[in-house]
Amino acid sequence: QVQLVESGGGLAQAGGSLRLSCAASGIIFSINTMGWYRQAPEKQRELVAVFTKGGSTIYADSVKGRFTISRDNAKNTVYLQMNSLKTDDTAVYYCHAAGLCGSGSRLVDFASWGQGTQVSVHS
């Protein structure tokens, strides 16, 4: 099992910025995809920004030009820089990662979610 821990959430004013971090731990062989999702009250969880298996990035249209995803492969960590925050960005943000864990002949697929971190934006 691979565990994900998010940090950096909190309260921000509209127009402000926050930076989220997500660190993966465990016996990780490789991470193929890793990124961020969010869930606002009474709404479904949605993709925010992710690194795909091919190494490219995907952003939700609503955050393009405002949010930037980055990663530090050596630390198995992904970041989300959120600028020009809007009240509509208020949600619980979840980190997600998928890949292979284990070692030797015991490699298995994994797909893990973090516990979530609250982002609240007020005007």
N, C-alpha and C positions, 0 to 999 in steps of 0.2 A: 504494500500500500504506500502511495505517495501522499504526503500531507502538504497542504498549501496554507500559508498564513498571510493575510492581508494586513496592511497598516496604512496610515496616512489620511484616513477619512476624518470628517469633522464638519464644523459649521463654517460657511463662507458667505460673503456678501455677493450679490449679483454683480458680475463683472470681475470678480476676483479669481484666484487660482488655488488649486490643490494638487498635490502629487501623491498618488497611490503607489504602494509597493506590494509585491507578492513574491514570497520566497518559497520554493519547493524543497522538500527534504524527503529522504528515504534512499533506498538502494535504487538509484536512477541510472538506467543504461542510456536512455535518450529521451528527449522531449521533442515531440513532433509538432504539436500545436500548443500555444499558450496565449491567454489573453483575458479580456475583461467582459463581463456581462453585468447588467443591472436590472433591478426590479423595483419599480415605483409602486406605491400603494394602489391596490386594486387593478394592477396591470400585470401582464405576463412578463417573464424574464426575457430580455432582449440582448442581442449582441451589441457591444459598444466598439471594441477594437480587439483584433486578434492577429497573431502571427499564424499563417497557414503552414501546412506540411511542406509546401514549396518555398517557404521563406518570405513570402510576400505578406503584406498587411491588408486587412479589411477593416473599414470603418463604417459605422452607421452614418447615414446621410446627415442625421441631426447633429453629429459631432465633428464632421469634417471641417478642417480649418481651425478648430478650437482645441481638440484633444490630440495628443501624440503618444503612441505606444513605443516603448523601447525595451531593450533587454540586455542583461549581462549574463551570457551563457556560462561563464566560469562560476558564477554564484547561483545559477538556476533561478534567476530573479527577473521579473518583468515589472515595468513601471507604466503608469499612466499619468502623463502631465495634462491637467485639465485647466485650460485658460478660458477667459471670457465666460465664466459660469453663468448659467441661467437658472431660474427657479425650476424649470422643467427638468433640470439635471438631478434634482433631488430624488434619491433612490438608495437602496442598498446595493453596493457594488460587489460583485463576486468574481474572484479569480478562478480560472479553469485551465487545466493542463491535461494533455494526453500524450502517451508515448509508451515506452517499454521500461519495465523495472525488473529487478532481480539480477542474476549473474549466471554465467556458464550456460548449462542446459536448462536453466529454470527461468528464462526470460518470459514475461507475460505482459500483455497489454494492460495499461492502466488509464483511467480517466477520473480525475479528481476535481472536486470543488472546494474552495475555501469557505470559511465560515461567514464571510461577508463583512463589509465595513460600511457604516452609514455615512452618506454624504448629504448634507442639508444646505440648501442655498436659499437665502432670504433676500428680499428687496429692501 
